[in-house]
Amino acid sequence: MKPSTVSSHAQRREQFLALAAQAYEAFETWYDQHPDAAFAEIEALRQALMGRGLEILINQRRTAQTSPSRAERMRYAEFRTQGCRLEAAWWRAAARR
């Protein structure tokens, strides 16, 4: 599944857990081959493995990929304009009192 594809919570969870299992096995294998690895090397591997998990978590959500439609933006602009007109009318009425 491409990272830009929107998926459900259950699908993302399944992918993330499968990736976590693979990451754990990769880490075990790597660490067996590098028993004297420095913390910085281990941390770099952890960041690379976790980065793939975060791609699933963030990039496959609908909220991360949608933006307001043109109609929604125009409705907001119209609302702001009407709000300014109403506020100006209120001030004019208040000045007459």
N, C-alpha and C positions, 0 to 999 in steps of 0.2 A: 504494500500500500504506500502510495506516495505521501510524503510529509504534508503536502498541501491539502490532502483529502480530509474532509470532515468525517469524523467517526463518533460513535456513541461512547458514553462513559465506559460501558462494559467492554467495548472493543479496545479502547485506549488502555484500560486496565490490563486486559489480556496481553496486549502487545508489550506493555511496560514490564509485566511480570516475566514474560518470555525473554525479553531483553535482559532483565535483571539476572535470570538464571544463567543465560549465556555469559553475561559479564562476570558473574561469580566464577564460572568455570575458566574463563579466560584469565581472570586474575590469579586463580590458584595455579594454573599452568605457568603463567609468566613468573609468579613468585617462586615456584619450584625451580625454575631455570635461573633466577636471579636472587638467591638467598641473601646476598650481601647488598641488596639495593638500598640506596639512600631514601630517606623519607620523601624528598622532592621527586624522585623517580616514581615512587608509589603514588604520590599525590597527582602527578601528571597523568598516570594511567587511570586513576579514579575519575579525574575531571573529563577525560576523553570518553570513558564509558558512561558517565552520568549525563554528559552532553547529549548523547543519543536518546536517552530516556526523556530528557526535557524537551527534545524535539517532538516526541510523541505527545507529551502532556500539553505543550503550548500550541504547536502548529496544527494539530488536528482538531482543535476546538472551533466551533462556529464563531464564537465571540472574538477570536483572534484574527478572523479573516473577513469579517463583515465591516462595512462602513455605512454611514447613513446614505440613503438613496437621495437622488436629486430632489424628489418630491418632499422627503422629510426635511431636507435642508431648507427648501422654499417655505414649508409650513412654519419652521422655526423663525425664519426671517420675517414672515408675515406676522407671526405672533409678537416678535420684538417691535415691529413697526406699530402694530395696534396698541401695544403696551405703552409706547412712547406717546402716541396720540392721546390715550386715556389719561396718562399722567399730566400731559400739557393741559388737557381739558379740566382736570381736577384743580390744577394751579390757577387757571383762569377763573374758575368758579370761586375758588378761595379768595382771590384778589378782589372779587366783586362784593364779597361779604362785608 
